[in-house]
Amino acid sequence: MLSDHYDGKSFFNPGEGSAKNISLLNLIKWKVFDRGESWPTYIENKVKPTLPRSVQEGEVFITLINHATELIQLADLNLLTDPIFSNRASPFSWIGPKRVRAPALTISELPKIDIILLSHNHYDHMDIASLKAIEAKDKPLFIVPLGNAALLKKKEIASVIELDWWDEYPLGEKKRILMTPAKHWSGRGLFDRRRSLWASYLIFGDDLTIFFAGDSGYADHFKEIQNRCGTIHVALLPIGACQPRWFMQESHMDPSEAMQAFLDLKSDLGLGMHYDTFPLANESISTCLDMLNASIKQLPLSKMKSFEPQISGKTIRYTKRSPIIPSNLREYFK
């Protein structure tokens, strides 16, 4: 497996070598000694998605289903990121992080999915039960980072493409997928840590570019992506599972870092995801929103950009002809 971020045994993040890791000892220390805030057991979805009947060239519709599961609809192309529809983000049905919010759409309510983008193999991003159900329904193409195809094919998922960072997959004359770096790690058990790659994605379609960050800590790769690829119209960035910082900082951004990543990417519109569904870390269910609102207010007016947390079920339409200013920022632009 040839890659400049693979040492023959494990993948690693840029600039850190193969030794940098979130150690098992620190994981035990966090779980045993660093107690988190309690979450509610159930939150009702108050927004029902209003999906488009059709999508024209030059526009994109983005719907947050839950967590990092985004329905991205371009003209003649439906993509789904990191689908999880199961009740737990876990290999077991009886233990592990349990969802407090139902998916905004069921699998049967989804439009036909053409492509599934998977960022890495953690259970809250690669949920095999969900993938198999969508495979049975739509037979989509799965695009995954290096080292992940074997697991999917073992689960009888047929159409899988593996890419490395900066590899491109064409989707016709005006559309393509570019796999881009992320600062994270992988593993589904005790003995497979970093044996498969993690990634983010750029989706190029009809003169629009959408960035899906997957799961990532903050690093210079956001600036590198912008420098290499130019204009990014919409950036989907994780803002949750961020505390305690001593443990989470290497692999998860907090809202202030997500805001900085948004500025690094020079995106027109930023949307915060990866929060408000599974209790994965120590913050309360409201912490990320509070931190994000504080970060937005601290930005100088000259640097103010459109950024908002996504609401589960809300469908956002973006087109270059109609710039969007989210409602929570309109007061700054009066």
matplotlib code that plots the C-alpha trace (Angstrom):
import matplotlib.pyplot as plt

x = [0.0, 2.0, 1.3, 3.5, 1.4, 1.8, 4.8, 4.1, 2.0, 0.0, -1.3, -0.4, -1.3, 0.9, 3.8, 3.4, 5.1, 3.7, 4.4, 1.7, -1.4, -4.3, -3.0, -5.1, -3.9, -5.2, -8.5, -8.9, -7.9, -10.6, -13.3, -12.6, -11.6, -13.0, -16.7, -18.9, -22.2, -25.5, -27.6, -31.4, -32.7, -34.8, -35.2, -37.9, -37.1, -39.1, -38.1, -39.2, -37.0, -38.4, -36.5, -36.5, -38.5, -35.7, -32.2, -31.0, -27.4, -25.6, -27.5, -27.1, -29.5, -28.0, -30.0, -28.6, -30.1, -28.2, -24.6, -22.4, -25.0, -25.6, -27.8, -26.2, -28.3, -26.8, -28.4, -28.8, -26.7, -27.5, -24.7, -24.9, -22.0, -21.2, -24.7, -25.8, -29.4, -28.8, -29.9, -26.3, -22.9, -21.4, -20.7, -23.4, -27.1, -27.2, -24.2, -22.4, -23.4, -27.2, -28.8, -31.0, -32.5, -34.0, -32.7, -34.6, -35.4, -35.6, -33.7, -36.9, -37.7, -34.3, -34.2, -32.2, -28.6, -26.0, -22.8, -21.9, -18.8, -17.2, -14.7, -13.3, -14.2, -15.3, -18.7, -20.5, -19.3, -19.2, -22.4, -22.5, -26.2, -27.1, -24.7, -26.1, -29.7, -28.8, -26.9, -30.0, -32.2, -30.1, -26.9, -24.8, -21.1, -19.1, -16.0, -13.7, -10.2, -7.3, -7.7, -11.5, -12.7, -12.0, -14.5, -17.3, -16.7, -16.7, -20.2, -21.3, -21.2, -20.2, -19.2, -16.4, -13.6, -10.6, -8.8, -5.8, -5.5, -5.5, -6.8, -9.7, -12.7, -14.5, -18.3, -18.8, -18.1, -18.9, -18.7, -15.9, -14.9, -11.5, -10.4, -8.6, -6.7, -8.1, -6.4, -7.8, -7.3, -9.1, -10.0, -13.0, -11.3, -8.2, -5.8, -6.6, -5.7, -4.6, -4.6, -7.0, -7.0, -9.3, -10.2, -12.3, -13.8, -14.4, -17.4, -17.2, -20.5, -21.8, -19.4, -20.1, -17.6, -18.8, -16.3, -17.2, -14.7, -15.7, -14.1, -11.0, -8.8, -7.7, -4.5, -2.9, -4.6, -7.5, -5.3, -3.6, -6.9, -7.9, -4.5, -4.6, -8.3, -9.4, -13.0, -15.1, -18.8, -20.1, -18.1, -19.6, -17.5, -17.8, -18.3, -19.0, -17.5, -14.8, -14.3, -12.1, -9.6, -6.6, -7.9, -10.0, -7.9, -5.8, -8.8, -11.9, -12.3, -14.2, -16.5, -13.9, -11.5, -14.2, -14.7, -11.0, -11.1, -14.0, -11.9, -8.9, -11.1, -12.4, -15.8, -19.0, -21.1, -20.1, -22.4, -21.7, -22.5, -21.5, -23.3, -26.7, -27.2, -24.9, -23.3, -19.7, -17.7, -17.9, -19.7, -23.4, -25.8, -26.0, -22.2, -21.3, -24.1, -23.1, -19.4, -20.2, -22.4, -19.6, -17.0, -19.2, -19.6, -15.9, -15.1, -14.3, -17.0, -14.4, -13.9, -17.5, -18.7, -21.9, -21.7, -24.4, -25.0, -27.2, -30.6, -31.5, -34.0, -33.4, -32.8, -30.6, -30.4, -27.2, -26.7, -24.0, -26.8, -28.5, -25.9, -27.2, -26.8, -28.1, -30.6, -28.4, -25.9, -28.3, -28.0, -24.3, -25.1, -27.8]
y = [0.0, 3.0, 6.3, 9.0, 8.8, 5.1, 3.4, -0.1, -0.9, 2.1, 5.4, 8.7, 12.4, 14.9, 16.1, 13.7, 10.5, 7.1, 7.4, 10.0, 8.3, 8.5, 5.9, 3.2, 4.4, 7.9, 6.4, 4.5, 7.6, 9.6, 7.0, 6.2, 9.6, 12.4, 12.2, 14.0, 15.9, 14.0, 14.1, 13.8, 10.4, 11.7, 14.9, 15.3, 16.4, 19.5, 20.0, 17.7, 17.8, 19.5, 17.8, 19.3, 17.8, 18.5, 20.2, 22.5, 23.0, 25.6, 24.7, 22.2, 21.1, 19.9, 18.1, 17.1, 13.6, 13.3, 13.4, 13.5, 12.0, 14.6, 14.3, 16.3, 16.8, 18.1, 18.0, 14.3, 13.2, 12.3, 11.7, 10.6, 11.0, 8.7, 7.1, 6.0, 5.1, 2.6, 3.2, 3.0, 4.0, 0.7, -2.9, -4.0, -3.3, -3.3, -1.1, 1.9, 5.5, 5.6, 8.2, 10.9, 12.1, 10.0, 10.4, 13.2, 10.7, 6.9, 4.9, 4.2, 7.9, 8.8, 9.5, 7.1, 7.4, 7.3, 7.7, 7.1, 8.9, 7.3, 9.3, 6.6, 3.4, 4.5, 3.2, 6.6, 7.1, 3.6, 1.8, -1.5, -2.1, 1.2, 0.6, -2.8, -1.4, 1.4, -1.1, -3.3, -0.4, 1.6, -0.2, 3.0, 3.5, 3.6, 5.7, 5.0, 5.8, 3.3, 0.1, 0.2, -1.7, -5.1, -4.7, -3.5, -6.3, -8.8, -7.5, -8.1, -4.5, -4.8, -1.4, 0.1, 2.5, 3.1, 6.4, 8.1, 11.7, 13.9, 11.1, 12.0, 10.0, 11.4, 11.5, 12.7, 16.0, 18.4, 16.4, 14.7, 13.6, 14.6, 12.8, 15.3, 15.0, 15.0, 14.9, 11.8, 8.1, 4.8, 1.6, -0.6, -2.8, -3.1, -4.3, -2.4, 1.2, 3.2, 0.2, 2.1, 5.7, 8.6, 11.5, 14.4, 15.1, 17.8, 17.4, 19.3, 19.6, 22.1, 24.9, 24.4, 22.9, 21.3, 20.3, 17.5, 17.4, 14.0, 13.9, 16.0, 17.9, 21.3, 21.5, 23.2, 20.8, 23.2, 25.9, 23.4, 22.2, 25.8, 26.6, 23.6, 23.7, 27.3, 28.4, 26.3, 27.3, 25.2, 23.6, 21.0, 21.0, 19.0, 21.0, 18.2, 15.4, 18.0, 17.7, 17.1, 19.0, 17.2, 14.0, 15.2, 18.0, 15.7, 14.3, 16.5, 20.3, 22.4, 25.1, 27.8, 25.6, 24.7, 28.4, 28.9, 25.9, 27.7, 30.8, 28.8, 27.3, 30.7, 29.1, 31.2, 29.2, 27.1, 24.5, 22.9, 19.2, 16.2, 17.2, 16.8, 13.1, 10.8, 11.5, 10.7, 13.0, 15.0, 18.2, 18.7, 18.6, 22.4, 23.1, 23.1, 25.6, 27.9, 27.8, 28.3, 31.4, 32.8, 32.2, 33.9, 37.0, 37.3, 37.6, 41.1, 42.4, 42.5, 38.7, 37.8, 34.9, 33.0, 30.1, 28.3, 25.0, 22.7, 21.7, 18.1, 17.8, 21.3, 21.5, 24.3, 25.4, 27.1, 28.8, 31.3, 33.5, 33.8, 34.1, 32.9, 34.7, 32.4, 34.0, 34.0, 36.3, 38.7, 41.3, 41.7, 42.6, 45.2]
z = [0.0, -1.3, 0.5, 2.0, 5.2, 5.7, 7.3, 6.1, 9.1, 10.2, 8.7, 10.3, 10.2, 8.3, 10.3, 13.3, 12.1, 13.1, 16.8, 17.5, 18.9, 21.3, 23.6, 25.2, 28.6, 27.9, 26.7, 30.0, 32.0, 30.2, 30.6, 34.2, 35.7, 33.5, 33.9, 31.3, 31.4, 31.3, 28.2, 27.8, 26.7, 23.8, 21.8, 19.2, 15.7, 15.1, 11.4, 8.6, 5.5, 2.5, -0.3, -3.8, -6.6, -8.9, -8.7, -11.4, -12.5, -10.3, -7.1, -4.3, -1.6, 1.7, 4.4, 7.8, 8.5, 11.8, 13.2, 10.1, 7.8, 5.1, 2.1, -0.7, -3.8, -7.0, -10.5, -11.4, -8.4, -4.8, -2.3, 1.3, 3.8, 6.7, 7.0, 10.5, 11.1, 13.9, 17.5, 18.8, 17.5, 18.5, 17.4, 19.8, 20.0, 23.8, 24.8, 23.5, 22.7, 22.2, 20.0, 21.6, 18.3, 15.6, 12.0, 10.2, 7.4, 7.5, 4.9, 3.0, 2.8, 1.2, -2.5, -4.6, -3.4, -6.1, -4.0, -0.4, 0.9, 4.0, 6.0, 8.2, 10.0, 13.5, 14.4, 14.3, 10.8, 9.3, 10.4, 8.6, 9.2, 7.6, 4.7, 3.9, 4.0, 1.5, -0.6, -0.8, -1.7, -4.2, -5.0, -4.7, -5.3, -2.1, -2.0, 1.0, 2.1, 1.7, 3.7, 4.1, 1.1, 2.4, 5.3, 3.1, 0.5, 3.4, 4.2, 0.6, -0.5, -4.1, -5.6, -3.6, -4.7, -2.5, -2.7, -1.0, -0.1, -3.3, -5.4, -7.7, -9.0, -12.0, -12.2, -15.7, -17.5, -14.7, -11.5, -9.6, -6.1, -4.6, -1.4, 0.9, 4.2, 7.7, 11.1, 12.8, 13.3, 12.7, 14.5, 15.2, 17.8, 20.1, 17.4, 14.2, 15.2, 12.2, 9.9, 7.5, 6.4, 7.3, 5.0, 4.1, 0.7, -1.9, -4.1, -7.4, -9.2, -11.8, -10.9, -7.1, -4.6, -1.3, 1.4, 3.8, 6.7, 8.1, 11.5, 12.2, 14.6, 13.6, 11.5, 8.5, 6.1, 5.8, 4.4, 2.1, 0.8, 0.0, -1.5, -3.8, -4.7, -4.7, -4.2, -1.8, -1.7, 1.2, 4.1, 6.3, 9.5, 12.8, 16.0, 18.5, 20.6, 21.6, 25.4, 27.3, 25.2, 26.6, 25.0, 22.1, 20.6, 18.4, 16.6, 17.1, 16.6, 19.1, 17.6, 17.8, 15.8, 13.3, 12.8, 12.1, 9.7, 7.9, 7.6, 6.4, 3.7, 2.7, 2.2, 1.4, 3.8, 6.8, 8.4, 11.7, 12.1, 14.2, 17.4, 19.1, 18.3, 20.2, 23.6, 22.5, 24.7, 27.9, 26.8, 27.5, 24.6, 24.6, 25.0, 21.3, 20.3, 23.2, 22.2, 18.5, 19.1, 21.3, 18.6, 15.9, 18.0, 18.6, 14.9, 13.6, 11.3, 8.5, 8.8, 9.4, 7.2, 7.1, 9.5, 11.4, 13.1, 11.1, 12.4, 12.0, 9.1, 7.7, 4.0, 2.9, -0.7, -1.9, -5.3, -6.3, -7.7, -4.2, -1.4, 1.9, 5.2, 8.0, 10.3, 13.4, 11.5, 9.8, 12.7, 11.8, 8.2, 8.7]

ax = plt.figure().add_subplot(projection="3d")
ax.plot(x, y, z, "-o")
ax.set_aspect("equal")
plt.show()
